Amino acid sequence: MTITLYDLAGADPDRRFSPFCWRTRMAIAHKGLAVEAVPWRFTEKDVIAFSGQGKVPVIVDNGKAVVDSWVIADYLDEKYPQKPLLATSGERALAHFVSAWCDAAIHPAVARIVIADIPRHLADKDKDYFRKSREERFGMKLEDVSAGREEKIAAFRQTIQPLRATVEAQPYLGGASPNYADYVVFGAFQWARCISPAKLLAADDPVAAWRRRMLAAFDGLAGKAPADDV
Amino acid sequence: MTITLYDLAGADPDRRFSPFCWRTRMAIAHKGLAVEAVPWRFTEKDVIAFSGQGKVPVIVDNGKAVVDSWVIADYLDEKYPQKPLLATSGERALAHFVSAWCDAAIHPAVARIVIADIPRHLADKDKDYFRKSREERFGMKLEDVSAGREEKIAAFRQTIQPLRATVEAQPYLGGASPNYADYVVFGAFQWARCISPAKLLAADDPVAAWRRRMLAAFDGLAGKAPADDV
């Protein structure tokens, strides 16, 4: 049975750029499950109203709706324990820390770098909604949020030092092979890559080598996605 | 057979304040192994020369010397797999990230807060060595490193947000019970607590609750240690 994923998209329906939806895309691929990733726009709240809230990712699996990328990952491992686990319970506990680090340090930093690039990729109906809601959140124009991008990228490269030290010592956060912690962090990089030409990573950064491994995973699922930083 | 641990101490031999030795103390307790934690001072390089290097922790187990807290943890799980594991291989991979976060974000921040408090606890023979080597490393007087402590503590409390979010959601980094990732991070807090009156944590911080759980573990092993932040 194919899982339906409501997946944030731009004007180009193949432009997928939600970090949280990428976590779920990679997680479903890890489980080896079939998925139809339906393009969804910010303002299509009615389309996912059945889920009881207004954000993606939302999956529907055998008629059951599940929301929130973390909850979806738990659901997939619980529902399909015979498929490769995204994380054992001990790994999940530590992945929680990785996710909290992402929330506190990575997503805010990436947002400040890429946010002004997002509107030009959006469907017309999403443009006003996005600008208005995000400018309210930041208390300034998107272009002002992203001002001084080069300094912000330099600071970002410092911030990811724990990731760098880890993937210098082992191929993935998960060790010899990726697990859900890798997909959590990768979502942030894929968000940036799919929406912005900003070069978050120097080519010789060990994190760039890890990102290349992630882009190549599952027959290049993420690597083939339309992107600006190619 | 009792493991010997060479453990950094101050003028008071019971004042133990190395973050890396605390990782090892907690790890040995987690394994339920007997230990004699021998006080060692910075300048007693000759005492551990048999280990081929000059830093602690060093353990000697059945005549075998093992150095470096991370390597010691691996050694203990490999040598005593029938005792509670410090980490499964998947957990160890993610603990690597936690350790890298500690190295990049936590230890430098704690050092800048507590370093000027260290000399007054040191054995006389260590005082010059410590001040000279650390002032060379920082390129300034220890008292200047620690200037503006209140702002540094405020910044530190921001930096530990990923830890806070995790231990708000679950009792330990390891989940329902502590694992090696907890000991890695706890080492930094115990270092500060044993050497400095600085209040790294507000009493109502969820991280303080986690620290209290760690202080109480193993019959209060860490909680009973002589400390300045009590």
Interface residues (C-beta under 8 A of the other chain):
Chain A: A87 T88 S89 G90 E91 R92 A93 L94 A95 H96 F97 V98 A100 W101 D103 A104 A105 Q161 P162 L163 R164 A165 T166 A169 Q170 Y172 L173 G174 G175 A176 N179 A181
Chain B: A87 T88 S89 G90 E91 R92 A93 L94 A95 H96 F97 V98 A100 W101 D103 A104 A105 Q161 P162 L163 R164 A165 T166 A169 Q170 Y172 L173 G174 G175 A176 N179 A181
